[in-house]
Amino acid sequence: MNKKELVKELSKRADLSSYMVEELFHITYDLIVEKLILDEVVEIPNMGTFFLAKKNAKGLLCGKEKRIEKICIYPIFKINESLKKKIKQKNGWKKTS
């Protein structure tokens, strides 16, 4: 499902105009980005959590042998466990060990 299909389905189910749903989508996206920039965790109940992972990285500076240290920041989305279980049950996936 892409954004256009999501907006269409949400507008149908919520009985709202596609324009209104798309505006809410953009507002939600902007809000999540703003909070991540402030290094805040964004938790969406029954869905998952957005957060930033920071890792030290070592690399070469412009092909020179001088090592530099920098911090890499990765946006992460961790799916909620109950949602993960629902998806697995619906698809008949079984835990393999």
ROSE-4610 file (N, C-alpha, C; in Angstrom, 1 decimal, always signed):
// ROSE-4610
residu = [M/M/M/N/N/N/K/K/K/K/K/K/E/E/E/L/L/L/V/V/V/K/K/K/E/E/E/L/L/L/S/S/S/K/K/K/R/R/R/A/A/A/D/D/D/L/L/L/S/S/S/S/S/S/Y/Y/Y/M/M/M/V/V/V/E/E/E/E/E/E/L/L/L/F/F/F/H/H/H/I/I/I/T/T/T/Y/Y/Y/D/D/D/L/L/L/I/I/I/V/V/V/E/E/E/K/K/K/L/L/L/I/I/I/L/L/L/D/D/D/E/E/E/V/V/V/V/V/V/E/E/E/I/I/I/P/P/P/N/N/N/M/M/M/G/G/G/T/T/T/F/F/F/F/F/F/L/L/L/A/A/A/K/K/K/K/K/K/N/N/N/A/A/A/K/K/K/G/G/G/L/L/L/L/L/L/C/C/C/G/G/G/K/K/K/E/E/E/K/K/K/R/R/R/I/I/I/E/E/E/K/K/K/I/I/I/C/C/C/I/I/I/Y/Y/Y/P/P/P/I/I/I/F/F/F/K/K/K/I/I/I/N/N/N/E/E/E/S/S/S/L/L/L/K/K/K/K/K/K/K/K/K/I/I/I/K/K/K/Q/Q/Q/K/K/K/N/N/N/G/G/G/W/W/W/K/K/K/K/K/K/T/T/T/S/S/S]
num = [1/1/1/2/2/2/3/3/3/4/4/4/5/5/5/6/6/6/7/7/7/8/8/8/9/9/9/10/10/10/11/11/11/12/12/12/13/13/13/14/14/14/15/15/15/16/16/16/17/17/17/18/18/18/19/19/19/20/20/20/21/21/21/22/22/22/23/23/23/24/24/24/25/25/25/26/26/26/27/27/27/28/28/28/29/29/29/30/30/30/31/31/31/32/32/32/33/33/33/34/34/34/35/35/35/36/36/36/37/37/37/38/38/38/39/39/39/40/40/40/41/41/41/42/42/42/43/43/43/44/44/44/45/45/45/46/46/46/47/47/47/48/48/48/49/49/49/50/50/50/51/51/51/52/52/52/53/53/53/54/54/54/55/55/55/56/56/56/57/57/57/58/58/58/59/59/59/60/60/60/61/61/61/62/62/62/63/63/63/64/64/64/65/65/65/66/66/66/67/67/67/68/68/68/69/69/69/70/70/70/71/71/71/72/72/72/73/73/73/74/74/74/75/75/75/76/76/76/77/77/77/78/78/78/79/79/79/80/80/80/81/81/81/82/82/82/83/83/83/84/84/84/85/85/85/86/86/86/87/87/87/88/88/88/89/89/89/90/90/90/91/91/91/92/92/92/93/93/93/94/94/94/95/95/95/96/96/96/97/97/97]
x = [+0.9/+0.0/+0.9/+0.6/+1.4/+0.6/+1.2/+0.5/-0.8/-0.9/-2.2/-3.3/-2.9/-3.9/-4.3/-3.3/-3.6/-4.6/-4.3/-5.2/-6.6/-6.7/-8.0/-8.8/-8.1/-8.8/-9.2/-8.3/-8.6/-9.8/-9.8/-10.9/-12.2/-12.2/-13.4/-13.9/-13.0/-13.4/-13.8/-13.1/-13.4/-14.5/-14.9/-15.9/-15.4/-14.1/-13.5/-13.0/-12.8/-12.3/-10.8/-10.4/-9.1/-8.1/-8.5/-7.7/-7.4/-8.5/-8.3/-7.4/-7.6/-6.8/-5.3/-5.1/-3.7/-3.1/-3.8/-3.3/-2.9/-3.8/-3.5/-2.2/-2.1/-0.9/+0.4/+0.3/+1.5/+1.8/+0.8/+1.0/+1.6/+1.1/+1.6/+3.1/+3.4/+4.8/+5.7/+5.3/+6.1/+6.3/+5.3/+5.4/+6.4/+6.3/+7.2/+8.7/+8.9/+10.2/+10.7/+9.8/+10.2/+10.6/+9.9/+10.2/+11.5/+11.8/+13.0/+14.2/+14.0/+15.1/+15.5/+14.5/+14.7/+15.1/+15.4/+15.9/+14.8/+13.6/+12.5/+12.0/+11.5/+10.9/+9.4/+9.0/+7.6/+7.0/+6.0/+5.4/+3.9/+3.6/+2.2/+1.6/+0.7/+0.1/-0.4/-0.2/-0.6/+0.1/+1.1/+1.8/+3.3/+3.9/+5.3/+5.9/+7.3/+8.0/+9.1/+9.1/+10.2/+11.2/+12.5/+13.6/+14.9/+15.8/+17.1/+18.2/+18.9/+20.0/+21.3/+22.2/+23.4/+24.6/+25.4/+26.5/+27.8/+28.9/+30.2/+30.6/+31.2/+31.7/+33.1/+34.0/+35.3/+35.4/+36.1/+36.2/+37.5/+37.7/+38.9/+38.5/+39.4/+39.1/+39.7/+38.9/+39.3/+40.4/+40.4/+41.4/+42.7/+42.8/+44.1/+44.0/+45.1/+45.2/+44.8/+44.5/+44.1/+42.7/+42.6/+41.3/+40.5/+39.3/+38.4/+37.3/+36.8/+35.7/+34.5/+33.4/+32.2/+31.0/+29.9/+28.7/+27.7/+27.2/+26.2/+24.8/+23.9/+22.5/+21.6/+20.9/+20.0/+18.5/+17.6/+16.2/+15.7/+15.1/+14.6/+13.1/+12.4/+11.0/+11.0/+10.6/+10.4/+8.9/+8.6/+7.1/+6.7/+5.5/+4.9/+4.7/+5.0/+5.0/+3.6/+2.5/+1.2/+0.8/+1.3/+1.1/+1.8/+3.1/+3.9/+3.2/+2.7/+2.0/+0.7/+0.0/-1.2/-0.9/+0.2/+0.6/+1.0/+1.8/+2.3/+1.2/+0.2/-1.0/-1.8/-2.0/-2.8/-2.2/-0.8/-0.1/+0.3/+0.0/+0.3/+1.8/+2.6/+4.0/+4.2/+5.2/+5.5/+6.9/+7.1/+8.5/+9.4/+10.5/+11.5/+12.7/+13.1/+14.3/+15.4]
y = [-1.2/+0.0/+1.2/+2.1/+3.4/+4.5/+5.7/+6.8/+7.1/+7.2/+7.5/+6.5/+5.2/+4.2/+4.3/+4.6/+4.7/+5.9/+7.0/+8.2/+7.9/+7.2/+6.9/+6.0/+4.9/+4.0/+4.7/+5.5/+6.2/+7.2/+7.9/+8.8/+8.1/+7.0/+6.2/+5.7/+5.1/+4.5/+5.6/+6.8/+7.8/+8.8/+8.6/+9.5/+11.0/+11.1/+12.4/+12.6/+13.8/+14.1/+13.6/+13.3/+12.9/+14.0/+15.2/+16.4/+16.5/+16.3/+16.4/+15.3/+14.1/+12.9/+13.2/+13.7/+13.9/+15.0/+16.0/+17.1/+16.5/+15.7/+15.0/+14.1/+13.5/+12.6/+13.5/+14.6/+15.5/+16.1/+16.5/+17.0/+16.0/+14.7/+13.6/+13.4/+13.3/+13.1/+14.2/+15.5/+16.6/+16.6/+16.2/+16.2/+15.1/+13.9/+12.9/+13.3/+14.0/+14.5/+15.5/+16.4/+17.5/+16.8/+15.8/+15.2/+14.4/+13.8/+13.0/+14.0/+15.1/+16.1/+16.6/+16.7/+17.1/+15.9/+14.7/+13.5/+12.9/+13.1/+12.6/+11.3/+10.4/+9.1/+9.4/+8.8/+9.0/+7.6/+7.4/+6.1/+6.2/+5.3/+5.2/+4.0/+4.1/+2.9/+1.9/+0.6/-0.5/-0.6/+0.3/+0.2/+0.1/+1.0/+1.0/+2.3/+2.3/+3.5/+3.9/+5.2/+5.8/+6.4/+6.2/+6.8/+6.8/+7.5/+7.7/+6.8/+6.0/+5.2/+5.9/+6.1/+6.8/+5.7/+5.7/+4.7/+5.4/+5.1/+5.6/+4.9/+5.7/+5.1/+5.6/+4.7/+5.1/+5.1/+6.0/+6.1/+6.8/+6.8/+7.5/+8.8/+9.8/+11.2/+11.4/+11.5/+11.9/+11.0/+9.7/+8.8/+8.8/+9.7/+9.8/+8.7/+8.4/+7.3/+7.8/+9.1/+9.6/+9.1/+8.5/+8.0/+9.1/+9.2/+10.1/+9.3/+9.9/+9.3/+10.2/+9.6/+10.4/+9.6/+10.3/+9.6/+9.6/+8.4/+8.2/+8.1/+8.7/+8.7/+8.0/+7.0/+6.3/+6.4/+6.8/+6.7/+5.3/+4.8/+3.5/+3.4/+2.4/+2.2/+0.8/+0.6/-0.7/-1.0/-2.1/-2.5/-3.0/-2.7/-3.1/-4.7/-5.3/-6.8/-7.3/-6.7/-7.2/-7.1/-6.1/-6.0/-7.1/-7.3/-8.3/-9.7/-10.0/-11.3/-11.4/-10.3/-10.4/-10.7/-10.0/-10.3/-11.7/-12.2/-13.6/-14.6/-14.3/-15.2/-15.2/-14.1/-14.0/-14.7/-14.6/-15.2/-16.7/-17.2/-18.5/-18.8/-17.7/-17.9/-18.5/-19.3/-20.0/-19.6/-19.5/-19.2/-20.4/-20.2/-21.2/-21.0/-22.1/-22.0/-22.9]
z = [+0.0/+0.0/+0.0/-0.9/-1.0/-0.3/-0.3/+0.4/-0.2/-1.5/-2.2/-1.8/-1.8/-1.5/+0.0/+0.9/+2.3/+2.5/+1.9/+2.0/+1.6/+0.4/-0.1/+0.8/+1.4/+2.3/+3.6/+4.1/+5.4/+5.2/+4.1/+3.8/+3.7/+3.1/+2.9/+4.3/+5.1/+6.4/+7.4/+7.3/+8.3/+7.8/+6.6/+6.0/+6.0/+5.6/+5.5/+4.0/+3.7/+2.3/+2.2/+1.0/+0.8/+1.1/+0.8/+1.1/+2.6/+3.4/+4.9/+5.4/+4.9/+5.4/+5.0/+3.8/+3.3/+4.2/+4.5/+5.4/+6.8/+7.3/+8.6/+8.5/+7.4/+7.1/+7.2/+6.5/+6.4/+7.8/+8.5/+9.9/+10.8/+10.7/+11.5/+11.2/+9.9/+9.5/+10.0/+9.8/+10.3/+11.8/+12.5/+14.0/+14.4/+13.7/+14.1/+13.8/+12.6/+12.3/+13.3/+13.7/+14.6/+16.0/+16.4/+17.7/+17.6/+16.5/+16.3/+16.3/+15.6/+15.6/+17.0/+17.9/+19.3/+20.1/+19.5/+20.1/+21.1/+20.7/+21.5/+20.9/+21.7/+21.3/+20.9/+19.8/+19.4/+19.4/+20.3/+20.5/+19.9/+19.0/+18.5/+19.1/+20.0/+20.6/+19.6/+20.0/+19.2/+17.8/+17.6/+16.3/+16.5/+17.2/+17.4/+17.8/+17.8/+18.4/+17.4/+17.2/+16.4/+17.4/+17.1/+17.9/+17.1/+17.7/+17.0/+17.7/+16.9/+17.4/+17.1/+18.0/+17.8/+18.0/+17.0/+17.0/+16.6/+17.3/+16.9/+15.6/+14.8/+13.5/+13.2/+12.7/+12.4/+10.8/+10.3/+8.8/+8.4/+7.1/+6.6/+6.1/+6.3/+5.8/+4.5/+3.5/+2.1/+1.6/+1.9/+1.4/+2.2/+3.1/+3.9/+5.0/+5.5/+6.5/+7.9/+8.1/+9.4/+9.7/+10.8/+11.3/+12.0/+11.7/+12.4/+13.1/+14.1/+14.8/+14.6/+14.3/+14.2/+14.8/+15.0/+15.4/+14.3/+14.0/+13.0/+13.7/+13.2/+13.8/+12.8/+13.3/+12.4/+13.0/+12.2/+12.6/+12.6/+13.7/+13.8/+14.1/+13.6/+13.9/+14.5/+15.7/+16.3/+16.4/+15.8/+15.7/+17.1/+17.5/+18.7/+18.7/+19.9/+20.0/+19.7/+20.2/+19.9/+18.5/+17.8/+16.3/+15.6/+16.0/+15.4/+15.6/+16.8/+17.0/+16.1/+16.0/+15.1/+13.7/+13.2/+11.8/+11.6/+12.6/+12.5/+12.5/+13.4/+13.5/+12.2/+11.7/+10.4/+9.3/+9.2/+8.1/+8.4/+9.6/+9.9/+10.1/+10.4/+10.7/+12.1/+12.2/+13.4/+13.8/+15.1/+15.6/+15.3/+14.7/+14.5/+15.4/+16.0/+16.9/+16.5]
